[in-house]
Amino acid sequence: MPDAKVLLITGASSGIGAATARAAAGEGWNLVLAARSTDKLDALVREIGEDRAVAVACDVTDYDDQQRMADAAIERFGRIDAVFVNAGTGGKPGGFSGAPPESWRMLVDVNILGVAYTLRAVLEHVKAARGHVVITGSVAGRRVLAGSMYAATKWAVSAIGYGLREELRGTGVRVTLIEPGMVDTPFFDAPPSDALRPEDVARSVVYALTQPPGVDVHELTILPTPPVA
Ligand SMILES: NC(=O)c1ccc[n+]([C@@H]2O[C@H](COP(=O)([O-])OP(=O)(O)OC[C@H]3O[C@@H](n4cnc5c(N)ncnc54)[C@H](OP(=O)(O)O)[C@@H]3O)[C@@H](O)[C@H]2O)c1
């Protein structure tokens, strides 16, 4: 579809990002799919269609990679209408009393700096399109979780979303924070019970993206329904 809008997704190789790629493809978007696992991205591009999607290798902790990602999107489709800033990683147990300190740098690098780098690399294009920024935060970035550096990074993501919305006020760009509860994805070593499916979160992203231009969905918190007692 030559005139289709273009959605760039980070963390598109699995879980929420991959499910959102499939859902957005179903709504007619062209897709730029970014992550480190190019084998998985290539398989997803084949599934969606090489005329509709392109895979880009990108480590979100590397700003040069992020710039190359944005350049590749423009080279292929000529525009970026929306970005789903979704790449993220989990922490190690133990809290501030016992988690390995070296585990915290990667959390900060991926979940906070990675988000900021993506925004810095693509905002020029999203602004030109009067487009949409959707960011994966977490319910962990809205509530108190005991001893969780992961939650601290997601609180920072919430703050980035709120601050970005103010920065972009008057540009026509909309900003949506997606805040899932537990989702059954490879994020967890063992499948969690009573969790959402990645498709459940993907629908919320598509919901935000497909609202009319005058409707700005600020944040969506999506939790699994508590099990029937
Ligand atoms: N699962 C949950 O319960 C849950 C709940 C709330 C929020 N979230 C958030 O949802 C987002 C997606 O997670 P998910 O549950 O879908 O887990 P997932 O299946 O593990 O997906 C994580 C994605 O992030 C990418 N990624 C990780 N580190 C990266 C790096 N350095 N550079 C580029 N990409 C990187 C991974 O791709 P590569 O490894 O191929 O690079 C993968 O595509 C994350 O931001 C997570 O914090 C998850």
The ligand as a MOL file (V3000), in Angstrom:
LIG
                    3D

  0  0  0     0  0            999 V3000
M  V30 BEGIN CTAB
M  V30 COUNTS 48 52 0 0 0
M  V30 BEGIN ATOM
M  V30 1 N 5.3300 -8.7760 29.8200 0
M  V30 2 C 4.8250 -7.9750 30.7620 0
M  V30 3 O 4.2210 -8.4340 31.7640 0
M  V30 4 C 4.9400 -6.4710 30.6250 0
M  V30 5 C 4.1160 -5.6720 31.4210 0
M  V30 6 C 4.1960 -4.2990 31.3080 0
M  V30 7 C 5.0870 -3.7280 30.4210 0
M  V30 8 N 5.8920 -4.5250 29.6590 0 CHG=1
M  V30 9 C 6.8030 -3.8750 28.7220 0
M  V30 10 O 6.4480 -4.2530 27.4240 0
M  V30 11 C 7.5680 -4.0690 26.5510 0
M  V30 12 C 7.7070 -5.2880 25.6730 0
M  V30 13 O 7.9770 -6.4130 26.4970 0
M  V30 14 P 7.3640 -7.8530 26.2100 0
M  V30 15 O 6.5890 -8.2390 27.4020 0
M  V30 16 O 6.7500 -7.8990 24.8790 0 CHG=-1
M  V30 17 O 8.7120 -8.7290 26.3010 0
M  V30 18 P 9.5970 -9.4390 25.1870 0
M  V30 19 O 8.7790 -10.4070 24.4060 0
M  V30 20 O 10.7950 -9.9280 25.9180 0
M  V30 21 O 9.9960 -8.2550 24.2070 0
M  V30 22 C 11.0020 -7.3280 24.5080 0
M  V30 23 C 11.4070 -6.6830 23.2000 0
M  V30 24 O 12.3850 -5.6630 23.5050 0
M  V30 25 C 13.5060 -5.8850 22.6640 0
M  V30 26 N 14.7420 -5.4420 23.2990 0
M  V30 27 C 15.2110 -5.7630 24.5350 0
M  V30 28 N 16.4170 -5.1970 24.7290 0
M  V30 29 C 16.7040 -4.4980 23.5870 0
M  V30 30 C 17.8080 -3.7230 23.1510 0
M  V30 31 N 18.8920 -3.5150 23.9130 0
M  V30 32 N 17.7500 -3.1680 21.9200 0
M  V30 33 C 16.6710 -3.3690 21.1200 0
M  V30 34 N 15.6110 -4.0970 21.4780 0
M  V30 35 C 15.6310 -4.6620 22.6880 0
M  V30 36 C 13.5240 -7.3690 22.3860 0
M  V30 37 O 14.1680 -7.6150 21.1220 0
M  V30 38 P 15.6290 -8.2470 20.9280 0
M  V30 39 O 15.9430 -9.0790 22.1270 0
M  V30 40 O 15.4680 -9.0140 19.6520 0
M  V30 41 O 16.5060 -7.0630 20.7710 0
M  V30 42 C 12.0340 -7.6730 22.2480 0
M  V30 43 O 11.5950 -7.4260 20.9340 0
M  V30 44 C 8.7540 -3.7760 27.4690 0
M  V30 45 O 8.9830 -2.3880 27.4790 0
M  V30 46 C 8.2630 -4.2400 28.8340 0
M  V30 47 O 8.9050 -3.5490 29.8900 0
M  V30 48 C 5.8260 -5.8750 29.7220 0
M  V30 END ATOM
M  V30 BEGIN BOND
M  V30 1 1 1 2
M  V30 2 2 2 3
M  V30 3 1 2 4
M  V30 4 1 4 5
M  V30 5 2 4 48
M  V30 6 2 5 6
M  V30 7 1 6 7
M  V30 8 2 7 8
M  V30 9 1 8 9
M  V30 10 1 8 48
M  V30 11 1 9 10
M  V30 12 1 9 46
M  V30 13 1 10 11
M  V30 14 1 11 12
M  V30 15 1 11 44
M  V30 16 1 12 13
M  V30 17 1 13 14
M  V30 18 2 14 15
M  V30 19 1 14 16
M  V30 20 1 14 17
M  V30 21 1 17 18
M  V30 22 2 18 19
M  V30 23 1 18 20
M  V30 24 1 18 21
M  V30 25 1 21 22
M  V30 26 1 22 23
M  V30 27 1 23 24
M  V30 28 1 23 42
M  V30 29 1 24 25
M  V30 30 1 25 26
M  V30 31 1 25 36
M  V30 32 1 26 27
M  V30 33 1 26 35
M  V30 34 2 27 28
M  V30 35 1 28 29
M  V30 36 1 29 30
M  V30 37 2 29 35
M  V30 38 1 30 31
M  V30 39 2 30 32
M  V30 40 1 32 33
M  V30 41 2 33 34
M  V30 42 1 34 35
M  V30 43 1 36 37
M  V30 44 1 36 42
M  V30 45 1 37 38
M  V30 46 2 38 39
M  V30 47 1 38 40
M  V30 48 1 38 41
M  V30 49 1 42 43
M  V30 50 1 44 45
M  V30 51 1 44 46
M  V30 52 1 46 47
M  V30 END BOND
M  V30 END CTAB
M  END
